[in-house]
Amino acid sequence: MTASTRISAVAEGPAPPLLQVSGLCTTFTTHAGPLPVLRDVSFTLARGETLALVGESGSGKSVTAASLLRLVEAAGGRITGGRALFDGVDLLALPPAALRAIRGGRIGMVFQEPLSALNPVQRIGAQIAEAIRLHRPLSRRAAWARAVELLALVQIPAPELRARDYPHQLSGGQRQRAMIAMALACEPELLIADEPTTALDVTTQAQIMALLEDLRRRLGMALLLITHDLGVVAGVADRVVVLYAGRVVEQGPVERIFAAPLHPYTRGLLDAVRLEALPPGSALPEIPGLVPALHDLPAGCAFAPRCPRADARCHATPPPWREGAPHQGAACFHPLPAGTGRHAA
Amino acid sequence: MSAAPGLARRLLAHRQGGPGLLLLLAVLLLALFGPWLWPGDPWEMAAPPMLWPAEEAANPLGSDVMGRDMLTGLVSGARVSLLVGFVSTLIAAGLGILVGALGGFHGGRADAALMRVTELFQTVPTFVLAVVLVAVFRPSVATAVLAIGLVSWPATARLVRAQVLALRGRDFVLAAETFGMGTARLLCTQILPNALPPVVAISSLTIAHAIQTEAALAFLGLGDPNVMSWGTMIGSGREQLVEAWYICGLPGLALVVTVLAFNLLAEGLNDCLNPHLRRR
């Protein structure tokens, strides 16, 4: 099954999206004053679809995930606006009990660093069993059996033995598999994976991504994948949302984003990883300048100071959202013409 | 958590923990088997007064100014000291964990209010407060335990709060939250098991301090009038300090040994329970 057939099925279906985020704003309070980390983030995710959220460090990818499950509050952040409709229910307005039922029940989450995301003093099997028993009325014994089944599902060898191990006794890849098993404990409809492979070595990364993709297909989940690895995006994503300084700058189907990006920032990101087209000996392409500090954002487009196409208007007013192609749009006054995505030789 | 036998073995091998554990074991054995080995009422005037130790076979550690057997008194004192130490520390640890965990977890106003109460208790000299509490009620072992427990929790509360604050934002706690855990379960299954090792270590110090406080209360005559404690013995022998120093000296030595044992044990527990200092 290719990405395009999945997209067309999704796009033409009359079913409402599984997740519809609109106008999400999250602010962190710091000594330097309020920090607008997310500003008007909007995207949708259909059932069974894989959506990649990409951007540089500090662009707000992880905060978006943490905001959806309202975890930012524990980290000192505050959701100041917007809605996140999950199957018609606004996650941002749920009372605590209903929120707990959805967390780990209908929405699972995989963290970036599995060693720190597992309780160091509890056996793997007990942690998974506990996650199951939070949502299912199972006996301890039945929950343990289910935990072993889940460990087998994520392809951990000798799952009965590993269930009795503590997190520090597993390898990095096994820990991330265990973390995924825990997130899948109650067969969620949506799995949020926050840079699930960043802490792993390259071969393990490929295995974990293949596992996630396989599980998504088998269990019919939607996957919200947060990553800065465009190689991973090209491999598994159906659609891509590009974040820059807390704003969505471009979104669209993965093949459109890679073949014909509209936003100069997306183009810059792609150029930075398409090294095979470079003549040997030439300098590595980079986007000049730095991501602006969030407490000192420019008045207009946040990318304008680094953008080769920026003019006075870009510096003065934030660009509105524009559809540049079917299902593809960008927040840019001067989108790139179609067919310029390939690296110019 | 590592198994208890493993911890005992590591403690025994520890430079301070080993001697501490052995000393404590000696006091514990004295308290447990003493009444059976040397039966008798510590208040009974069973011997001539002021017998020096080893003077009479029937009173191996001599007798005090009223002819009460020293050894029976020391055994009774060991039982009182350990009982008061353990139970009052249980109360202090319970209160401290409750206050610290709630403050650290919820933060904000609840935390500020709980910490002001903690500071209030910390600014009042603990011994004076304990004296007042015991004097207000009738002096007994129970009131001593309660009074000491009520004045000893602030240190534990501050420690637990700091631990909970540090653990609250850790990934595995957030992860557990994404599995749908509520506050009580997060605290009991994720945060507290990871916060407890230093609490165990500080509790050993709290026991040592509670034993000293009990002895001081008894010395001032605020102990249980029906129970012979080390403090009572020191108090009753203080006027004969020159001609019969052993009447104060022996219970004093017992007190020093017991308090030292718990201090050494605390040192050992701190090292053996700290995963950063422990080699796997």
Interface residues (C-beta under 8 A of the other chain):
Chain A: A66 L69 L71 A74 A75 P96 R100 A101 I102 R103 G104 G105 I107 G108 M109 F111 Q112 E113 S116 A117 L118 N119 P120 V121 Q122 E130 A131 L134 H135 H168 M179 M182 A183 A185
Chain B: M1 R168 G169 R170 D171 F172 V173 L174 A175 A176 E177 T178 F179 G180 M181 G182 R185 T189 Q190 P193 N194 P275 R280
